Amino acid sequence: MELKKKSLVFLLLNVLIRCIASQNVTTFYWVVSIDTSHVVHIARWPKVLSSFGKLGHRSQSVLHPSGTKDILTVNGEFPGPAIYRHRGERFNVNVRNEGKYNVTIHWHGVKQPRNPWSDGPNYVTQCPIKPGANFTYEIILSDEEGTLWWHAHSDWSRATVHGPLIILPEQGKGYPFPQPQNEVPIVLASWFKGDVMEIIETALQNGGEPNQSDAFTINGQPGDLYDCSTEGTFKMMVDYGKTYLLRIINAIMNEEMFFMVANHSLTVVGTDGAYIKPINTSYIMITPGQTMDVLITADQSPSYYYMASRAYAVVGAYDNTTTTAIVQYNGNYTPPSTPPLPNLPNYTDTDAAANFTVRLRSLANEDYPVDVPQTVDTHMYITISMNTLPCVNNSCDGPDGSRLASSLNNISFVEPSIDVLQAYYKGINGVYDTDFPNEPPYYFNFTGDDLPDTLLTPERGTKVKVLDYNSNVEIVFQGTNVMNAAENHPMHLHGYSFYVVGNGTGNFDNSTDPTRYNLVDPPEVNTVGVPKNGWVAIRFRADNPGVWFMHCHLERHASWGMDTVLIVKNGTTSSTSMLEPPSYLNPC
């Protein structure tokens, strides 16, 4: 009887919290629908003035090298609507699905404290929003500040269903750098001539590689180096001597990207919704899932200059095209016949990628402190591998008639029939197993050449790792060269930001490498690139109870099983426990 009373009090408390929180909470209304590309609009996103208060909006038609095609959009925009909120606010988004595919939305980089119900990954924290249905997401911001983004998290629909989520400082506060003249979201995305959902469905059915993208885009436009795009190339207008904040988002499906602006220097001041010590550089390398806040000063002779981006890719087939936009100075001058193009690093320039990422350091000052765990309760060593699965009569399109797969610690994730969160909350057995291993099943020279075929086949299963509330966790991600397919893997963890305390090439050495960790000012991110044939060590405190997806943000790898789930148990009080579910959950 006493237990029932406590449960009732807990339920009423959560209802009261939600009722109080719902007062003065903004709700956005989105419609996901099929639209034709030549009438889709690209948002000229709100300009944020120094007061952070005055927002405007205008739009322009989109042209693409593939001509007319149907794409999935939010409110008819590609990229989708930008959301501007202040640090610590709450807001709701009602999503109505008028398309032909199931869809969910993920708020990438938002920790959603105690609220996995609105995190979004398909069959992990919710059943999908089916055509004709709707769902209201409750987004709870906490200490995030800077550029984040939102995207679909159901199959490959995020190719066109994504947009910026800009977290401004608290009301009355400014940036830890001089106020820019203006702010411009720069969204890098993939463009496919075919239907992206059919592309991945066909690849999964036949077991081979999915078609690569046909173009990259900047703010919905491929740029002047592709046919049929000149009239619609994105232009950023600048005044000489002024400084601008680029909010760069890599929404690309399967490639890390180099990015530059011709003849201009860049200063990186933030990444993944957290500030860093300023980095002066001529280029950045940004992985799918990552965001970066970059200052650029218009200090060149007034003219037109290309900003450009192309892939950093070290293995296999990839989109080798280059997307461009134009930085255009205001004023009277003769425009060049062809704007200068930046000298981007080569596609395979691993040194350029490493030399950039190693410079990232948290701001780590009194206003923006860090809280790096100095001790560890749970150690995990997770190998990242490409794999194959056997097919009957060697009839699939993978190597030697096999089916392509991928894994973490030799476990290739299998999507369940109902979401893991619902099964965990309701105690439904048979949906997942809690034996995801803390280390690989066997050790070998992970980064060696020509590894034996016995390493190719993973175990398949819906396996999760359960963590105690408030435990300090260290995960070392170890890249492998299984199938001679080593590459950079952007690993993303939902529900958390984590500190990147170490990285290196080759195999991780548990006796020596930890002595070189940065436990003073490591970058705090939500997505980290594990280098080709190398490793990355991260640490975080498991203080956000719930069910949280962890996966590679290269979509083909995630589709093949390079995923797992972390379940963080409740603490001992209501304030350290998961919120109750919303009144309506979509059925599976």
Residue pairs with C-beta under 8 A, 6 or more apart in sequence:
10 574
10 577
10 580
11 580
13 574
14 574
14 579
14 580
15 580
17 579
18 138
18 579
21 90
25 90
25 91
25 92
26 85
26 91
26 92
27 91
27 92
27 93
27 94
27 136
28 81
28 83
28 91
28 92
28 93
28 94
29 93
29 94
29 96
30 74
30 75
30 80
30 81
30 93
30 94
30 95
30 96
31 74
31 75
31 96
31 98
32 72
32 73
32 74
32 95
32 96
32 97
32 98
32 99
32 103
32 129
32 152
32 161
33 72
33 73
33 76
33 98
33 99
34 70
34 71
34 72
34 73
34 98
34 99
34 100
35 70
35 71
35 72
35 73
35 76
36 68
36 69
36 70
36 71
37 62
37 64
37 66
37 67
37 68
37 69
37 70
37 71
37 78
38 61
38 62
38 63
38 64
38 67
38 68
39 61
39 76
40 61
40 62
40 71
40 73
40 76
40 77
40 78
40 220
41 59
41 60
41 61
41 62
41 76
41 77
41 78
42 59
42 60
42 61
42 62
42 77
42 78
42 79
42 219
42 220
42 221
42 232
42 234
43 57
43 59
43 77
43 79
43 80
43 81
43 82
43 163
44 57
44 58
44 59
44 60
45 57
45 82
45 164
45 184
45 185
46 55
46 56
46 57
46 82
46 84
47 54
47 55
47 56
47 182
47 183
48 55
48 84
48 166
48 168
48 182
48 183
50 179
52 86
52 168
52 169
52 171
55 84
59 77
60 232
61 232
62 78
62 220
62 221
62 232
63 221
63 228
63 229
63 231
63 232
64 191
64 215
64 222
64 228
64 229
65 191
65 214
65 215
65 222
65 226
65 227
65 228
65 229
66 191
66 193
66 214
66 215
67 228
69 193
69 195
70 195
71 78
71 160
72 99
72 101
72 103
72 152
72 157
72 160
72 161
73 80
73 160
73 161
74 80
74 81
74 95
74 161
74 163
75 81
77 163
78 160
78 220
79 162
79 163
79 164
79 187
79 189
79 219
79 220
79 251
80 150
80 161
80 162
80 163
81 163
82 163
82 164
82 165
82 166
82 185
83 91
83 93
83 150
83 163
83 164
83 165
83 166
84 166
84 168
85 91
85 141
85 165
85 166
85 167
85 168
86 167
86 168
86 169
86 170
86 171
87 141
87 143
87 144
87 145
87 167
87 168
87 169
87 170
88 141
88 142
88 143
88 170
89 141
90 138
90 139
90 140
90 141
91 139
92 136
92 137
92 138
92 139
93 105
93 136
93 137
93 139
94 134
94 135
94 136
94 137
95 103
95 105
95 129
95 134
95 135
95 136
95 137
96 133
96 134
97 103
97 129
97 130
97 131
97 132
97 133
97 134
98 131
98 132
99 131
100 131
101 131
101 154
101 155
101 157
101 197
102 122
102 128
102 129
102 130
102 131
102 154
102 155
103 128
103 129
103 152
103 154
103 157
103 161
104 120
104 121
104 122
104 126
104 128
104 129
104 135
104 152
104 153
104 154
105 120
105 137
105 150
105 151
105 152
105 153
105 161
106 119
106 120
106 121
106 150
106 151
106 152
106 153
106 494
107 118
107 119
107 120
107 137
107 139
107 148
107 150
107 165
108 148
108 149
108 150
108 151
108 165
108 289
108 492
108 526
109 144
109 148
109 149
109 165
109 272
109 273
109 291
109 497
109 526
110 139
110 140
110 141
110 144
110 148
110 165
111 142
111 143
111 144
111 495
111 496
111 497
111 544
112 118
112 119
112 139
112 140
112 495
112 544
112 546
113 140
113 142
113 544
114 544
114 545
114 546
114 576
114 577
114 578
114 579
115 138
115 140
115 546
115 578
115 579
116 125
116 421
116 495
116 546
116 547
116 548
116 578
117 125
117 126
117 138
117 421
117 579
117 581
117 582
117 585
118 125
118 137
118 138
118 139
118 140
118 582
119 125
119 126
119 494
119 495
119 546
119 548
119 549
120 126
120 137
120 153
121 153
121 494
121 549
122 128
122 153
122 154
122 155
122 415
122 419
123 415
123 416
123 417
123 418
123 419
123 420
123 588
124 419
124 420
124 421
124 547
124 549
124 565
125 419
125 420
125 421
125 494
125 546
125 547
125 549
126 135
126 419
126 421
126 422
126 585
126 586
127 418
127 419
127 422
127 585
127 586
127 587
127 588
128 154
128 586
128 588
129 135
129 586
130 586
133 586
135 584
135 586
136 582
136 584
138 582
141 167
144 167
144 273
144 274
144 497
145 167
145 168
145 169
145 270
145 273
145 274
145 275
146 167
146 247
146 270
146 271
146 272
146 273
146 274
146 275
146 291
146 293
147 164
147 165
147 166
147 167
147 185
147 247
147 248
147 249
147 270
147 273
147 291
147 292
147 293
148 164
148 165
148 166
148 167
148 272
148 273
148 291
149 162
149 163
149 164
149 165
149 187
149 249
149 251
149 291
150 162
150 163
150 165
151 158
151 161
151 162
151 163
151 251
152 158
152 161
152 162
155 197
155 200
155 201
155 559
156 196
156 197
156 199
156 200
156 253
156 555
156 559
157 196
157 197
158 251
158 253
158 555
159 189
159 190
159 192
159 196
159 253
160 189
160 196
162 187
162 189
162 249
162 251
163 187
164 185
164 187
164 247
164 249
166 183
166 185
166 247
167 273
169 175
175 269
176 269
176 275
176 363
176 365
176 367
176 368
177 269
177 278
177 295
178 243
180 242
180 243
180 244
180 245
180 295
181 238
181 239
181 242
181 243
181 244
182 242
182 244
182 245
183 244
183 245
183 246
183 247
184 236
184 244
184 245
184 246
184 247
185 219
185 247
185 249
186 218
186 219
186 246
186 247
186 248
186 249
186 259
186 307
186 325
187 217
187 218
187 219
187 220
187 249
187 251
188 216
188 217
188 218
188 248
188 249
188 250
188 251
188 252
188 257
188 259
188 286
188 309
188 323
189 216
189 217
189 220
189 251
189 252
190 213
190 215
190 216
190 217
190 251
190 252
190 253
190 254
190 255
190 319
191 213
191 214
191 215
191 216
191 217
191 222
192 199
192 211
192 213
192 214
193 214
194 211
196 253
199 210
199 211
200 210
200 555
200 556
200 559
202 210
203 209
203 210
203 211
203 556
203 559
204 559
206 396
206 397
207 389
207 391
207 396
207 397
207 398
207 402
207 403
207 404
208 396
208 397
208 398
208 404
209 316
209 317
209 397
209 404
209 556
210 556
210 559
212 254
212 317
212 318
212 319
213 252
213 253
213 254
213 255
213 319
214 319
214 321
215 222
215 226
215 319
215 321
215 323
216 222
216 252
216 255
216 257
216 309
216 310
216 311
216 319
216 321
216 322
216 323
217 223
217 323
218 234
218 307
218 309
218 323
218 324
218 325
219 234
219 325
220 234
221 229
221 232
221 233
221 234
221 325
222 229
222 321
222 323
223 229
223 233
223 234
223 306
223 308
223 322
223 323
223 324
223 325
224 230
224 233
224 306
224 324
224 326
225 321
225 322
225 323
225 324
226 321
226 323
233 324
233 325
233 326
234 325
234 326
235 325
235 326
235 327
235 328
236 244
236 307
236 325
236 326
236 327
236 328
237 328
237 329
237 330
238 244
238 298
238 327
238 328
238 329
238 330
239 298
239 329
239 330
240 298
240 299
240 302
240 329
240 330
240 331
241 297
241 298
241 299
242 297
242 298
243 295
243 296
243 297
243 298
244 295
244 296
244 297
244 298
245 293
245 294
245 295
246 266
246 293
246 294
246 295
246 296
247 291
247 293
248 259
248 284
248 286
248 291
248 292
248 293
248 294
249 291
250 256
250 257
250 286
250 287
250 288
250 289
250 290
250 291
251 288
252 288
253 288
253 554
253 555
253 556
254 288
254 318
254 319
254 554
254 555
254 556
255 288
255 311
255 312
255 313
255 318
255 319
255 554
256 285
256 286
256 287
256 288
256 311
256 312
256 313
256 353
256 488
256 490
256 529
257 285
257 286
257 287
257 309
257 310
257 311
257 312
258 283
258 284
258 285
258 309
258 310
258 311
258 312
258 344
258 345
258 349
258 352
258 353
259 283
259 284
259 285
259 286
259 307
259 308
259 309
260 266
260 282
260 283
260 284
260 307
260 308
260 309
260 342
260 343
260 344
261 296
261 305
261 306
261 307
261 308
261 327
261 342
262 305
262 306
262 307
262 308
262 327
262 339
262 340
262 341
262 342
263 300
263 305
263 340
263 342
264 296
264 297
264 298
264 299
264 300
264 305
264 327
265 280
265 281
265 282
265 296
265 297
266 280
266 281
266 282
266 283
266 284
266 294
266 295
266 296
267 278
267 279
267 280
267 281
267 294
267 295
267 296
268 276
268 278
268 279
268 281
268 284
268 292
268 293
268 294
268 360
269 275
269 276
269 278
269 293
269 294
269 295
270 276
270 292
270 293
271 290
271 291
271 292
271 293
271 360
271 523
271 525
272 290
272 291
272 497
272 524
272 525
272 526
272 527
273 291
273 497
273 526
274 362
274 363
274 368
274 497
274 523
274 524
274 525
275 293
275 362
275 363
275 368
276 360
276 361
276 362
276 363
276 523
277 361
277 362
277 363
277 364
277 521
278 295
279 359
279 360
281 356
281 359
282 342
283 342
283 344
283 345
283 352
283 356
284 292
284 294
284 356
285 312
285 345
285 352
285 353
285 356
285 357
285 529
286 292
287 488
287 490
287 527
287 528
287 529
287 553
288 490
288 527
288 553
288 554
288 555
289 490
289 492
289 526
289 527
289 553
290 490
290 525
290 527
290 529
296 327
298 327
298 329
300 329
302 329
302 330
302 331
302 333
303 329
303 333
303 335
303 336
303 339
304 326
304 327
304 328
304 329
304 335
304 336
304 339
305 326
305 327
305 339
305 340
306 324
306 325
306 326
306 327
306 339
306 340
306 341
306 342
307 324
307 325
307 326
307 327
307 342
308 322
308 323
308 324
308 325
308 341
308 342
308 344
309 322
309 323
309 324
309 344
310 320
310 321
310 322
310 323
310 344
310 347
311 318
311 319
311 320
311 347
312 345
312 347
312 348
312 349
312 352
312 353
312 488
313 320
313 347
313 348
313 487
314 348
314 350
314 486
314 487
314 488
314 532
315 484
315 485
315 486
315 487
315 532
316 485
316 487
318 347
320 347
322 344
324 341
326 339
345 352
345 353
346 352
350 531
350 532
353 488
353 529
353 531
354 531
357 503
357 529
358 503
360 500
360 523
360 525
361 518
361 521
361 522
361 523
362 368
362 370
362 499
362 521
362 522
362 523
362 524
363 521
364 370
364 520
364 521
370 499
370 521
370 522
370 524
371 541
372 499
372 501
372 519
372 520
372 522
372 539
373 472
373 473
373 474
373 499
373 539
373 540
373 541
374 519
375 472
376 472
376 473
376 474
376 539
377 468
377 471
377 472
377 473
378 438
378 467
378 468
378 471
378 472
378 473
378 474
378 542
379 438
379 474
379 476
380 438
380 439
380 465
380 473
380 474
380 475
380 476
381 438
381 439
381 440
381 475
381 476
381 478
381 508
381 510
382 408
382 409
382 440
382 475
382 476
382 477
382 478
383 407
383 408
383 409
383 410
383 440
383 446
383 478
383 479
383 480
384 406
384 407
384 408
384 477
384 478
384 479
384 480
384 489
384 491
384 530
384 552
384 562
385 406
385 407
385 408
385 410
385 455
385 458
385 480
385 482
385 483
386 404
386 405
386 406
386 482
386 483
386 485
386 557
386 560
387 404
387 405
387 406
387 407
387 410
387 412
387 456
387 457
387 458
387 482
387 483
387 560
387 561
388 398
388 399
388 400
388 402
388 403
388 404
388 405
388 456
388 457
388 483
389 402
389 403
389 404
389 405
389 412
389 457
389 458
389 460
390 402
390 403
390 457
391 398
391 401
391 402
391 403
393 401
394 400
394 401
394 402
395 401
396 402
396 403
398 404
399 483
402 456
404 560
405 412
405 458
405 460
405 560
405 561
406 412
406 458
406 552
406 557
406 560
406 561
406 562
407 413
407 458
407 459
407 561
407 562
408 436
408 562
408 563
408 564
409 436
409 437
409 439
409 440
409 441
410 440
410 441
410 458
410 459
411 436
411 437
411 458
411 459
411 460
411 461
411 463
411 561
411 564
412 458
412 459
412 460
412 461
412 560
412 561
412 562
413 461
413 462
413 463
413 551
413 561
413 562
413 563
413 564
414 460
414 461
414 462
414 561
415 462
416 423
416 431
416 432
416 462
417 431
417 588
418 428
418 431
418 588
419 588
420 431
420 432
420 462
420 464
420 547
420 565
420 567
421 546
421 547
422 428
422 585
423 431
423 432
424 432
424 547
424 567
425 578
425 581
431 462
432 462
432 463
432 464
432 565
433 461
433 462
433 463
433 464
434 463
434 464
434 465
434 466
434 567
435 463
436 463
436 464
436 465
436 564
436 565
438 465
440 478
444 451
444 455
445 451
445 507
446 478
446 479
446 480
446 481
446 507
447 479
447 480
447 481
447 486
447 505
447 506
447 507
447 533
447 534
448 481
449 481
449 484
450 484
451 480
451 481
451 482
451 483
451 484
455 482
456 482
456 483
458 561
460 561
462 565
463 564
464 547
464 564
464 565
464 566
464 567
465 564
465 565
465 566
465 567
466 566
466 567
466 569
467 473
467 542
467 566
467 567
467 568
467 569
468 542
468 568
468 569
469 542
469 543
469 545
469 568
469 569
469 570
469 571
469 572
469 576
470 541
470 542
470 543
470 571
470 576
471 541
471 542
472 539
472 540
472 541
472 542
473 539
473 540
473 541
473 542
474 501
474 537
474 538
474 539
475 498
475 537
475 538
475 539
476 508
476 535
476 536
476 537
476 538
477 489
477 491
477 528
477 530
477 535
477 536
477 537
477 538
478 507
478 508
478 530
478 535
479 486
479 487
479 489
479 530
479 531
479 532
479 533
479 534
479 535
480 486
481 533
486 532
486 533
487 532
488 529
488 530
488 531
488 532
489 529
489 530
489 552
489 554
489 557
489 562
490 527
490 528
490 529
490 530
490 552
490 553
490 554
491 527
491 528
491 529
491 530
491 536
491 550
491 551
491 552
491 553
492 526
492 527
492 550
492 551
492 552
492 553
493 526
493 540
493 548
493 549
493 550
493 566
494 548
494 549
494 550
495 544
495 546
495 548
495 566
495 568
496 526
496 540
496 544
496 548
497 524
497 525
497 526
497 540
498 524
498 525
498 526
498 528
498 538
498 539
498 540
499 522
499 523
499 524
499 538
499 539
499 540
500 522
500 523
500 525
500 528
500 536
500 537
500 538
501 517
501 518
501 519
501 522
501 537
501 538
501 539
502 513
502 514
502 516
502 517
502 518
502 535
502 536
502 537
503 531
503 534
503 535
503 536
503 537
504 513
504 516
504 534
504 535
505 531
505 533
505 534
506 533
506 534
506 535
507 535
508 535
508 537
513 535
513 537
514 537
517 537
527 553
528 536
528 538
529 536
530 536
542 566
542 568
543 568
543 576
544 568
545 568
545 569
545 570
545 571
545 576
545 577
545 578
546 567
546 568
546 578
547 565
547 566
547 567
548 565
548 566
548 567
548 568
549 563
549 565
550 563
550 564
550 565
550 566
551 558
551 562
551 563
551 564
552 558
552 562
552 563
554 562
570 576
570 577
570 578
571 577
